């Protein structure tokens, strides 16, 4: 890990930019640095620095050029909020499993931080400064009542009851209040069914005073953003104009009272208020955030820094209390962003760090603005990103989602840069209906799907083709962009060579009935605001009903948990395409919603798309220019193969492609690729089980030093899988492993080996010592291994006795011998049956009515009967399942069930779906390894 800010605040980096292949792990990943905040005195900057499994909250002292860690946080606890309360006290809030957790961290004299965790029922109210010695909290009391209090900060660190002054009790929720220091008022939000009321009160006041009400059903845009004074707010609205503009809003008259700023071309997206005046406004100009300054001094400030950051968008994130120090952020389409600190007193401009430091040495693909005019006179903007290297003469047309109220922009986009780096030119278009160009432009897109919207896209494509020519053109998009991509290829079959459609809508009438939620009046109104009236839905072009006209290869990507564009859209479309014998490939994710939520899966998805484009367009594979580039491409093959192979990732794993990618990686000398091929052959994933071929792949991978392959090969020789059992060979293989990091499978194999075939007294001792250590690190795997050893005839009785004693003491087992009083046994399946809420229930397969999951279960439900009076004694049972094919053992597993005997014990094994030739057997043993009962389950 880097030493926080690389020890020096001003980061010196190479001015020689690379233009070669960029590692996708560097492009499609979370930023290493993020969430910067400036202290009130301007001397300190906090930020987060990410690592593999955690992230640091760090404080950097700008004057001393020193960084210290405030807290190390596991990545599962997302940082929800972080800000300075005063110059020495930092507040941050972390997401928890049941409750969110709030912390106060105080800087000590040594510069380090001492933290205290706040009461779980407290919410710190943002924005309150006061005397700097107190925090303002909202504390949940009962029902919808919240108590607002001032808490002395110092008392939080005294290990005594915090000193708290109760101000009042309110029914405004804890997450719906903030303090507006410019007018010294507490602001609260209260949501009703169709509107939200904004109110204020002073901390000494006796009641809330309504300020304004916003109706959710209002079509016009209206959003308050701050105060000019106690009686005048600043709002963004287009109630009285086509474009969203900046207005004064009179709290006395409850109406807009004057225009502050309006733009003739673009909607305003934000405005900055300082000392009772609007000093700047922001709007998307030609796809980039543009900050227009309304004061001469701020315009001059921008000019002072323009030479330093030519071509980048400079945004002021924070200003200190004396207005001398600035926290700035600069970004561009080729740069994800860098943070700067500027001191206006000594005119010192300091580079802090970039979000992606590892990308600083690369020259990314630039983007040019494309202007065009539609046939009916609509002015359109598009952005063309062209590759600097590996140009494959292929245009990817990428419509955005929505289609209404969404826009594309000319900002840094990870997937665009990866596509460009792999040689593809990418075109994006803000067609009619896009946001940012006024409400009339947006209204033109309502109901224009499959027609005028796609005509706009084609208009911009024509403009591009006036300047450039391409051998191939494909359409690729997500959500509405998926629909649009399909319609482009259907309507213009001669112009497009393939389609990638992700998380899309393909059956317009189905939008109104895809769930009970979609059937609600308010939601149907939203749908009509995008696609037109429900009555007209059947007349809109739907790909499901036009599938016969799609004559190019299509890659359908969808998430089973997508409740925006329901999975059934993609599922239906796939079925109809198959009926028409179309060239369709799918990537249907089991646990994904409306798009990926994990960087790793997003990277795999994008790599799969690139592979699809290469295969369907017959593009030559990229040739690496160096060993580093070869390593990048090989690792990407492995990553893509892992996605297609993983049964918990895709609804239908594609073992053929998994084999294809692993073979390509193996041809490049990848030990991991060889190992994966071994697994595919060992377990018969998409191929016939071939243990000899598996052993050969494991052997080749082992010779390249791959640890997992050595363990897999050693397992084959230990268990006699496809070979004669040779424990001496197992010792030799394990002795060749030089890595010292923990490896669960290797550790458990050593445990088995040292207990059954030790070569020395040291091995015998480890047989007894390892379980004590391993059970703390990986309990489930360790206990399963001990269960296998206890049952196995290969384990010496003396070793068994010691292991039985260890397990009995570990889990406080009182009695070992028992009988089973079986209630249910055999092949079962989950069936949905009438009852409260149509519950799912495990029933014998022959009694199933409505099956929601076709996976059969080899199921046992029984009471465990001890001899004599049980009296709440604890016992344990070893459960083993085995899968046989043609009388030969294919797979098995051991586990330990333990507990009291007062309730029935349940054990279920999910049988492999579709493997009707497998026979499953479940066996129950007592802790002495003696068989109590067994039964078989057919999977046909």
N, C-alpha and C positions, 0 to 999 in steps of 0.2 A: 504493500500500500504506500502511496506517496505520502511524504511528510506534510500533510495538510496543504498549504499553499506553495508547495515546492520550495519551502523555506524563504523564498523571496517574493515580495509582492509584485514587482515588475517582472513578469515572466518573459524571458528571452526565448524566442523560437526561430527556427530556420526560415529564412526568406526565400529559400528555394523550394517551390511547391512541386510535389509529385503529381503526375497525371496518369498513373497506372491503375491497376486493379485495386479497388478498395475492399477491405474485409467487411463483409456484411455484418459481422458481429460489432464492428465499430459504427456502422451506419444505422442499423435497426436495433437500437438498444436505448435504455433509459439514460438521460444525461448524467454524467458523473457528478456534476455540480448543479445546484438549483436552490431556489427559495432564499434569495438574498434579502437582508433587511439592515437598515442603517440605524445606529443608536441616536438618541436625541442630540447628543453633543457632536455627532459626526465622526467620532474617533474609532468606532468599532463597527464591524460588519459581521453579521451572522449568516450562515449558509448551511446547506447539507452537502455531504460528500458521500456518494454511494460506493459500497463494496459488494462482494458477491452475495452475502446473506444478511447484510446489515447496512446501516448508514450512520454516519456521524453527524451530530449537530455541532458545528464548529463556530468559534468566535475568533475573528481576525482583528488585531489591533493595527490600524493603518499607520499610526505614528511610530510604533515600536517594531512594526513588521514581524509580529509574532502571532502564531495561531495556537489555540488551546481547544481541546475537545470538551464540549459541554456534556454530551451524553451519547453513548453508543446504543443504537436502537435496532431491534430485529426488523427485517424488511416487511414482516406481516403486520407490524404496527405502523400504519401510514401516518405521516405527519399531517395533521388537519389544519393547524394554525401555528404561527410563531411571530412574535413581535416584542419590541422593547416596551417595558412599562416605565422605566427611567434609565439613566445612564449605566446603572449597575445591575438592573434586574430584568431578566428575560422571562417571558411567558411562552409556553408551547403546549400543544394539545396533541395527543396520540390516539389513534383508533385502537379500541380493544375488542375482544370477542363479545362481551356482554355490555360493558360500559366503556365510554371514551374516558381517557385519563388526562388530567390537566396537571401541569407542573409549573412551579416558580423556581428559577435558578438565579442565585445571587453571586455576583463576582466578589471573590475574597481579595485580601491584600496581596496575595501571591499571584493574582491574575487568574487563578482557577475558579471553577464554579461549584457552588454547593446548592443542591436541589432539594426541593420538598414537594411531595405529591399532595394535591389538594383533595378535599372531600369529593367523593364521586357524585354527590348531589349538587355540587357547585358548578356554575358556569361563570367564567370571568367575562364581564361585559367589555367589549372592545371599544377603544377610543378614549377611555377615561384617563386623564393625566393628573388632575387635582394637584396636591402638594408633592406628588412623587413618593409618598410614604404609605399610600393605601391603594388597594385594588377594589374595584366595584364588582360585586358578585350578584348573581341571581341564584337563589337556592330553592330547589323543589321541596315543597312541604306536603301537600296532599292534593289529589285530583288535579285541578288546573291552577293551583295557587303557587305563586313564586314569591319568595321574600327577597327584596333588594337590600343589600347591606354594604357598608364600608368595612374592610378588613385591614388591620395594620400589617404591613408586609413583614416587619421585623419580628412580630409575634409568631409568625408561621415557622420560624426557625428556632423557637425557644423551647420546644418539646413540651409546651403547656397548651392549654386551650387558647386558640387564637382570639385576639381582641377584636370584637366585632360590634359595629354599631348598626342596628336595624333602622332602615329608613322608611320602608313601607312594604305592603304586600300587594301583589298585582296578579291579574290573570293573563298578563302577556307572557308568552312562553319564553324560556331562557334563550332559545336560539333566535328569537325574534326581536331582540333589543340590541342597540349599540348607542354609544355616547358620542354626540356631535359637539366637539370642543369649540368649534367656531361660534356657536350660539349658546354654549353651556346648557344643552338640553339632552335629555334621554329620549331616544327615538324608539318607538315600538311598532311592530306590525301585528295586525290581527286579521287572519284569513277567515272568510266565510265561504259559503259554497261557490259563489261566482264573483266575489270581489275581495279586495284586501284594503283595509283602512290603515293609514299611516298617522300615528299620533305622537305627541311629545309631552314632556313634563319636566320641570326642574326637579332636582333632588329634594328641594325643600317644599315643593308644591304638593297640593292635596288631591289632584286629579289629572287624568290624561286629557289633553286638548286635541281633538281631531284636526289634522292638517289637510289631508286629501284622501280621496277614495279612488281606487283603480278597479275597473271592471274587466274580468278575464275574457269576457265575450266581445269586448271592444276590438274592432278590426284595426283601428288606427293605433299607432305606436305612441306610448306615453310612459316615461320613466324618470323619476326624480333622481338627481345625482349629487345634490348638495345645497348649501345655503349661501346667499349673499348677505343676508342679515336675518334678524328674528322673524320678519314678516314676508320675506321674499326667498323663494327657492329657485334653483336652476333645474330645468327639466329638458329632456330630449323628447321631441314629439313631432308628428306629422299631421296632427289634427287640422291645422290650418294651412298646410302646405303639402306639396308632393314629396319633397325630400325631408328626411328627419333633420331637424334644425335645433339650435339651442335657444331656449326661451326663458324669460323670467316668469315665475308663477306666483301670483299674489295669494297669500294665505288668508287675507281678509276677504277678498272677493271670490276666492276659490275658483280662479280661472287664470289662463295665460294672459300676462299683462304686457308683454313686449318681446320683440325679437332681439337676441344678442348676436347670433351668427347663423347664417344659412349659406349653403353651397348650391350652385345651380346644376351641378352634375352628380354629386355623390351625397349619400346619407352620412350625417355625422354619427360617429360611433361613441365618442367620449368627449368630455371637456374637463380641463383642470382648473380648479378654483384655488386661488391664493389670496389671503387677506381681503376677502370680500369682493373679489372680482374674478372674472373668467380670463385666464392668461393664455390659454391655448385650447385648440379643438383638434380632434383626430378624425380622419376619415380614410377610407381605402381608395387611394388614387392610383389608377393603373395596377390595381392588385396589391399595392404595398401600403402599409400604415403610413399616413402622412400627418405630421404634427404641424399645424399652422399656428404661429404665435400671434397673439392679439396685442402684445405690448412690445414696445421698442427695446426695452432692456432684455426681455427674454429672446427676442430675435437676434440681438447682439450676442447674447450668450451662445446661441446656436451657431452663430458665425465663428466664434472663437474656437469651436471644436470641429467645424466642418472639414478642415484640412486633415485633421487626425483620423477622421472616420469617413473618408470619401466613399460614396456609394452605399453606405449603410444607414439604416434607420436608427436614430438615436432617441431613446425614450428615457425620461426622468422617472425613476422609480420612487425616490424618496429624497427629502431635503431636511437638513438638521434644523434645530429650533432657532438658530441664529442666521439661517439662510446663507451659510458660507460653504457648507459641504454638500455634495450631491452624489447620490448613488445612481449610476447610469447603466443602461443596457443598450448594446448595439447589435444589430442583426441584419441579414440580407438573405436573398434566395440561395446564396452559396455559403452561408455562414449561420449556424444555429444560434449563435449569440455569445457575446462576451460582456462581462461586467467591468465597470470602471468606477473609480473614485476621483472626484474632482474637487479641489479646494480652491475657491475663487479668491481667497485672500493672498495666497502665495502663488496662484496660477499653476498649481501642480496637478497634472493629469496622470493618473496612475492606472495602469492595466491590472486588474485583479486576476481573473481567470476566465476561461471559456467553458461553456457547457460540455463541449466535447474536445478536450485538449488533443486527443489522438488524431482528430481530423484536421488539425491546424496545418499539418505538413502536406495536405492534399489540395489540389486545385479542383474544385467541384464544377459540375456542369452549370453553365449560365442559362438564363431564361430571357427570351425577348418577348416584348409586347406585340400582339397581332391585333390590328383593328380591322373591322369589316362592317358592312351595312347590309341588313337583310333585304329581301325583295320588297317588303312593305315598309322599308325606311327605318328600321330599328338599328341603332348603333350598338355594336357588339364588341366585347373585348375577349381576347384569348391569350394564352401563354404557351410558348413553344420552348421546351427544354431539349437541347441537343447534346449528344454525347461528345466528350473531348477525346475519348479513346474507344477502340473496338466498334466503330460505327458499323451497324448491321443493315443500314438502309431500310429500316422498318419504322413506320409511324404507329404509335399507340395513341388512339383517340380516347380520352378519359372523361366522360361526362360525370358531373358531380351528383350527389344525392339530393334529396328534397322532394320534388324539384323546387318548391316554393319557399322563399325565405332563407335559402342557403346560397352561399357563394364560394367560388374558388378564389384563391389568392396567389400572388407571386411572392410567396414567402418560402422559407426553408421547409422542404418536405422530404422525410427520410426515404420513403418508397420511391419517390420520383428520382432522387439522386441515385438510388441503387439501380433502377431500371436504366438510367442514362449511363451509369458506369459500366453496365453490361451491354451497352451499345445501342439502346433503343431511344428513339426520339419520342417525346411525350407532348401531346397537345391537350390543353384544358380550356374550356369555354364557359364564360358566364352568359348563358342563354337567357331568353325572356323568362321571367319568374324568379331569377336570382335576386338576392337581397343586395343592398348597397347602392342601387341606382334609382331609388324613388318608388313610391307605392304603385304608380301607374305601370311602370316597367314590370313590377312584381305581379300585378293583376293580369298582365298579358299572358302569363304562364299558366293561369288557372284553367284546367281542362285542355291544355295544349299538348298533353303528353302523347307521344307517338305520332305527332304531326308537326306543328310549328316549332316546338322545341328542337326536335331532331333536324328540322330545316335550318334553324339557326346554326347548329353544329356543323352541318354540311357547308353552309356559307363560309364559315371560318376555315374549314378544311380546304375549300376552293381557294381562299386567299393564301393559305400556306403553300398550296401546290403551284401558285404563280411564281414562287421564289425557289421552291425545292421540289425534288422528285424522289419518290420512294418505290422500292421494289415490292414491299408488302405494307398493308394497312390492316390493323386490327382494332377492335373496339373493346374497351375494358372499363368496368365501373362497378360500384357497390351501391346497394340500396336502390334508389331510383336510377342511379347510374348503371346498375345491372340491367334493368328494364330497357333503358335507353340504348345500351350497347347492343342488346338483342334486336331491338327495332331498327337500328341503323343497318345491321347486317341483313335483316329481312327485307327492308325497303330498298337497300342499295347493295344487292348481292354481288354486283360486279366490282364494287369498290372495296369490299372488305374480305379479308382472307381468314379471319378467325375471330372468336368472341371469348372474353373472360367476363363472366357475370357472377358477382358475389352478393350474397345476402339480399337478393332482389325480390321485386314484386312482378309476377308474371300472369296473374289472373285478376283483372281490375274489379269485376263484380265481387270476387271473394274478399276484397279489402273490407267490405261492409259487414261481413259475417264470419270472419276468421276466428272470433272468440266472443264470449259474452260481453267482454269489455268493449270490443270494437262495435258492438251493437248498441251501445248507449248513445243517447241523443247528442251529448256534448262531443263525444269522440267522432261520431259520424259527421258532425259539423266540421271538425278539423279535416277529416278526409276529403269532404266536399270542397274545402278551401284549397285543396291541392289538385284534385283530379276532376272537379266538377260535381254536378248533382248526382245523387244515387240513381235517379231515374235514367240518367244518360250513361251510366257506367257500362251497361251492356253494349253500347255503341262504340266505346273506346277500344282501340286495338289492344288485344291481350296476346302475348307470345304463346300461351297455352293453346289458343285456338288457331294460331298461325304457324305452328311448329313445322308443318309440311313445307313451308316456304324458306326455312332456314337451311342453307346449303353449304355452310362452312363449319369447321370443327368448333365445338363450344366446350368451355371449361366451367362447370357449375360449382360454385362454392357456397356453402350454407352452414348455419348453426342450428342444431336441434333445439336449442333453448332460445331461439329468436322469436320474440313476441312483438317485434315492430313490423318486420316483413316476415310473417309467419313461415316456419319451415315448410309447411304444406305447399306454399307457392313453388318452391324449388323441387319438392318431391313430385308434385303433379307434372311440372314441366319435364322433369327427367323421364317420367313414365311415358308421356306423350311422345317425347323425342325418341325413346326406344321403340315405340309402336311404329314410328315412321323410319326406323333404321338409320337414324342420324348419328353422326360422329360426335358422341358426347362422353366426356369424362367428368367425374364428380370428386369433390372434396367436401364431404359432409361430416362436420365435427360434432361429437357427442355432447360436449359440455360448453359449447360456445353460443353466445347470443347474437346480437346484431353487430358482428365484427369481433375481432380478437381483442382480448383484454391483457394479454401477456406478450411482451416483446419477443420472446423466444418463438412462440407460435406464429406471431406475425411475420417473423423472419422466415420461418419454414414455409408459410403460405406464399410469401412473395417469391421465394426460391422455386417453389413448385410451379408458380405461374411462369417464371422465366424458362423453366424446363419445358413446360407445355408449349410455349412460343417457339422454342428451339426445335422441338420434335415436329410440330405441325407445320412449321414453315420451312422445315429442312435446312435450318441455319447451321453453319459449321460451328463446332464447339470452340470456345475461347482457348487460345493457346497461351499458357503462362510464359512470361518473360523472365521469370526468376524462380528460385526455389521457394521464396516466400509466397509468390502468386500461386505456385503449384500447391502449396500447403493450404492456401485459402480455398481454392476450388475443390480440393479433396475433402476438406472438412465440411464444406457446404453440401457435398454429395452425401456424406454421412448424416448430416442434420436432416436432409430431405428424406433419406431412407428411414430414419427413425420415426418420422411422422407417419409415413405410409405403413410401417410395421406395427405401430403401437395400437393394441386393441382397445385401450381406454381413451384413445384420442379420436379415432374415426369410427363412424357407424359401420363402415365396411372397409377394413384394412385392405390395402392393395399390395399383396405380397409380391406380385410380379414386378411392380415398380420398385419395391424395396430391394428385391434381388438385383434389379437392373442398376440401381444407384450404388449398391454395395460392390457389385462387380466392377463398376467403373472406378470406384475408390481403390479397390484391391489392385487393379491394373496400374494404378499410380503408386503402388507400394504401401498402401494403407494397412497397417496391422489391425486397426479397428474394423475396417471393411472386411478383412478375412475372418475376423472373429464373428462378425454379424452373419456372414455366410454360413459359418459353422452352426450358429444357433438356428438359422432357417432350416438347415438340413437335419439337425438333431431333432427339432420339434415338428418338422413337416409343415412348415408355414407356407402354403401355396405350392408346395412340391411334395413328392413322396418322401417319407422319412428315410434318410440315408446316413446311418451312423458312421460308416466308413468314410464317407465324404466329409461329414462333420468333423471327425477326428483329424483328417488331413488338413482341413482349414484351420482348426485349432493349433495343430502342430506348426503350420507355416506362420501363423500369427505369433505363436510362442517364440519361434526362432527370431522374430523381429523385436522380441522383448515385451510384448503386450501382456500385462499382468492378468487381465480378465480371462484371456485365452489360456494362460497357464493354469489358472484355477479351474476353468472348464475342462481342460484336458486331464488335470489331476482327478477331477470328479469322475470322469469316464473310467479311469483306471481303478479308482477306489471302489466304485459301485459295480464295476464290470459291465458298463454300458457299451455294447458293441465290441468289447474287447475282453480278454481274460483279466480277472481282478489281479492287480500287481501292486501291492502296497509299497514295495521297494521303489518302484518307479514313481509312485506318488511322492515319497520322501524326496527323491531326486528332483522332481519338478518343483516342489515347494521350496526346496533349498536353493533353487536358482533365482527365486524372487528376492530382489535386493531392496525394493521399496519398503519403507518403514511406517508409512501412513496406515491408518486403520482401514481394513477392507473386510467387511462383514462375512462375505461368502468364503474368503480364504481363512478367516479366523475360525469359522464353524467347521470347515473341512479339517483344519489342523486339530480341532477338538476331537472330531470323530477318529482321526488317524492316531492321535496319541493315546486315545482310550482303547482302541481295538488292535493297533499294531505299533506299539512304541518300540523305539530302537535304543532307548537309554533310560536310565533312572530319571533323568531330567524330563523326558517325555512323559513318563508315568506321573511325575509330580504335576506337570502342566495339565494333565487330564483332570486332576482334582482342583487345581488353582484357577484354570481358565473360566469355569462356570461362574465363579464368584465375581470375576471381573466383567465377563461378557454380559451377564444378566443386567448389569447396570447400564450398559451401552446399547444393547439391542436385545431386550428381554424376550420378545416374541420368537425371534429366530433362535435364540439360545435354548429356550424351553422346548421348542420343536425338535431341536437336535438332541437334547437330553432324552426326550420321549422316544426318538428313534433308537438311541443307544440302549435304553432300557428294554425295548422290545426285541432288538436284534440278537440273534443267536451268536453273532460274531463277538459280542462284548463279554469279556470274562465276568464271572459271577461276582467276584470281589469288587470289580469296578462298578457293576450294577448296584450292589449294596450301598456303596458310597454315594452314588448319584441319587438313589432313592432317598437316602437319608438327607442329602442336601435339599432336594425338592420338598420333602416333608417338612423340614425345618423352615425353609423359605416361605412356604405358604400355609404353615400351621395346619398340616393335614393330620386329623385325629385317627382316622380309620382308613384302611386301604382296601379291604375286600368288600365287595358289594354284588348285588344282583340288579338286573334291569327289569322294571315293570313297564313294558312298552305300551305307549298309547298310539303312536303313529310311526309307520316305517314304510319306505318305498319311494317310488318316483312321484314327485309332487310338482305343481306349477302354480304360479300366481294367477288368480282368477278374480275378475271384478264381479261382485254380486250385489243384489239389491240390499239396501240397508241405509243407515244414516250416512248420507254423502257418498253412496256407492263405494264401499270399502273394498280394498284388495285383500285377498285371503289365500293362504297356501292350501290347496286341495289336491287330492289324488288326481293324476293326470286324466283319468277316465271320467272324473266328475266336473272337469273344467267347463265353464259356460262362455264367458267373455274373457279371453286371454289378452292381457296388455303387454306381457313379456313372454316370449316363446322359450326362454331359457328354462330348462327343466332342472329340478333340484332333487338330489338324492338326500332324503330328509329323514331325520330321526327325532322323535319326541318321546321321552320316557322319564319315569321317576327312578331315582337311584335309591335302592333299599339296602341299608346296612343291616348287619346281624343285630338282633335285639332291638332295644329302644334307641332311635336315632338321637333324640335330645338335642337337635341343632348342631350335630357334629359336622365337621368339614371333611370332605373326601376329594379325591381327584380321579379323573379318568383320562386315559390316553386315547385319542381319536385318530384313526388312520383312514384315509381314503386312497384307493388305488384305481387306476384306469387301465383296462386291458384291451388289446386289439389282437384278434386271432389267438387269444390265449397268452400273449406276451405282454409283460408289464410295460406300459407307455409312460406312466407318470404316477407319483404318489406324494403324500404330504402327511406330516404328523403334527398334532397340536395337543395341548393339555387343557382339559376342562377341569375347573375346580370350584368349590363352593359348598353351600349347605344343601341338604336334601329335602327341604320343605317345599320346594317348587320343582316342577318338571324341567328337565334339561332339554335344550333344543340344539340340534346340530344339522347344518345344511351344507351341501356341496353343490355349487353351480356347475352343471355338466356342460361340456363344450357344445355350443349350438351348431347343429348341422352334422356333427360327428356321430351319425347313427350306428357306426360300426364299433363304437366304444362301449365296453361294459364296465360299470363302476361298482366297486365293492367298498363298503364301510365296515370297519372293524373297531370294536370297543375293548380296551384292555384296562385292567386295574394298574395301580402304580407299581406292582411287582412285575408287570409285563405279561400277565396271564390273560388269555383271551376270555372275555365275558360273553360277547355276542358279535354276530356279523350278519350282513345281508347284502344283496345285490340290487342294482338299479339298471334297467335298460334305458338307453338313450334314443330309442327309435319311436 
